[in-house]
Amino acid sequence: MRVLLLYPLFPKSFWSFEKALELVDRKAMLPPLGLATVAAILPQDWEFKLVDRNVRGISEAEWEWAELVVLSAMIVQKEDFLHLIREAKQHGKRVAVGGPYPTALPQEAQAARADYLILDEGEMTLPLFVEAVQRGEPQGIFRSNGDKPDVTTTPIPRFDLLEFDAYDSMSVQFSRGCPFQCEFCDIIVLYGRKPRTKDPGQILAELERLYELGWQGAIFMVDDNFIGNKRNVKRLLKELKPWMAEHGYPFRFNTEASVDLAQDQELMDLMVECNFTAVFLGIETPDESSLMLTQKFQNTRDSLSDAVDSITRSGLRVMAGFIIGFDGEAAGAGDRIVRFVEQTTIPVALFSMLQALPDTALWHRLEKEGRLYSRLTGMNQTTLMNFVPTRPLEEIAHEYVEAFWELYDPLCYLERTYRHFRRLGAPKCSSSHRKVSWASIRALLTICWRQGVVRKTRWKFWLNLLGVLYHNPRVWEHYLSVCALGEHFLEYRQIVRDQIETQLAEHLATQAVRETQVDAMTAIAR
Ligand code: SF4
């Protein structure tokens, strides 16, 4: 069987970093790890080609070569995902789909005429699909009926199918699931609340494979909560530490974790000793009442600003997610988030309006209360909320746009980044794999030119760089790479403003028409 694996386009988003990627001559931040894993689970006597549409287009020869097209997508990739199903059908191909988007909304993939729906986790449903194909069945829906696979049997992803030069970072997954119960979270719906981890040996084998294939540099541990099972993650880190030292620290890791990381110094130290350099925290809001309402209790136990400080001082740069629009939220939430981000010096703060994702506890509550809008929107930082909030939508949208604008003002961003790196603990590892490429020299010169000569940031840029070189010299490259991300945010804040304001105007116009119609009906009824 000749299988063409396709990964749909992402729209421009907070995480797409086009401007920063252009600087280092890369096409995308992360590869499609899910499809590389699918290729490893399917029979190895099948042939595979993988095309990531965020990297390049599909050639006519590839369409002709394929006997089966396999697509995986998240909700944000919806538009291109549906387009690719239609294109594959026009080429007369059988189409199989899986991943979080078809699992959450299978009816949309069915309506687009996908033949096979391989839903839930592939370790359980791909074998059912293979059996159906071998029996000659032309279509089918494969579900795991609530069962979760044991990920210790998941094979090493087919990293060899990826075009390494196109990516800024590789990805590896250690665990699935999270023990917490945040109301808006779809991770616990898709992967459950009992974290399942791979064995340390599996992860080392995956890293060894990436190393053999020549990858060096960043690796994102894509776990939604890397520390969901602290005992197992410490077992991994204790085996990873000597492996990294023996190999001369070829990789630096980033990941996502819950805020309770700050309560475990041993865990933070182990992460830093394994060359973890940054961690993404779901902080969501400094408003305790909103955290309680959304059942993010773990963020209310200790001071959030102390937690960020402790993680930063341990040597892990903090990135964090923030959300506006919780039920019962008092006016001024946007300002409170900006103040919190400035106080804790978090350079990269992912900020969004609350969205109800399909099948989450939030989705079901809003559905019961009749507050969900029927159409599912793009679900990223440029979309309005998909439900009726408890305070006026205009007020939330206005606060959101203004806070986003302020957070990514070039001078504020530069200054916050500098203050963060002054607090950041010194790294404990030094890599013997330092590659100085023409692309990295060009990126460095471009940043120095734009932020150190052209913009109003010029004095601060040089003063801050000297400060970092003096106080924490081993992080200067890391510092400049975070400064480079500011290039993306500068453009993206304008996109957020334009798109949110346009959608808000459309929303208000539709609402006005509806109100006029209701008034007219009431007048007729009288
Ligand atoms: S901590 Fe993060 S992954 Fe875990 S339930 Fe909450 S939002 Fe989801």
Residues whose N, C-alpha, C, O or C-beta is under 5 A from the ligand:
A	BS01	SF4	C178 F180 Q181 C182 C185 I187 I188 D224 N225 S258 G282
